[in-house]
């Protein structure tokens, strides 16, 4: 009969077999634990870094927003002021358009406008007229008609009517156009004009007579300007 093993030997064999099975597991467990510590440290570092980055971004955003608010307020205030000025200019233009009344009839102008026009006419009084070229018609004449200017009758201005009639008498002495054969006077055309227009015509008549004296083309001796023309 074979000799049986002692219980101590069986126990040693079992212990060795268990160790062989458990040692790899223990090594793996220790390695996992070590790796877990490293991973936890890395995760903690990443978390802290992300938190710090987020805080820095928030601080930068708040700083930029604080700096941008005054600039935005200034721009909006300037734009509002400009818009208000534009509205005021438009209102002023509309107000002037509705308050300014221009009469088509000169007789209804207000005295202030008459005074302004008189001052403007004095300031812009024309200079002496420029010389004009006069040509003589040959073989063709047209009947001439004198225009008689009369002032509208007003019972309150009898003296002024007398002066106007005297001026009209002198105004009829307008030099006739230079023609070879003087024609007889034809019919008269009566035209009623306002007082200021009559005065303007008389003033122009006096200036025109003075101009004709300056550019007189009458024959002097053997010199006949019409032959040159």
Secondary structure, DSSP 8 states (H G I E B T S, - for coil): ------HHHHHHHHHHHHHHHHHHHHHHHHHHHHHHHHHHHHHHHHHHHHHHHHHHHHHHHHHHHHHHHHHHHHHHHHHHHHHHHHHHHHHHHHHHHHH----SSGGG--HHHHHHHHHHHHHT---S---------SS------EEEEEE---TT-HHHHHHHHHHHHHHTT------SS------EEEEEE-HHHHHHHHHHHHHHHHHHHHT----BTTB-HHHH-
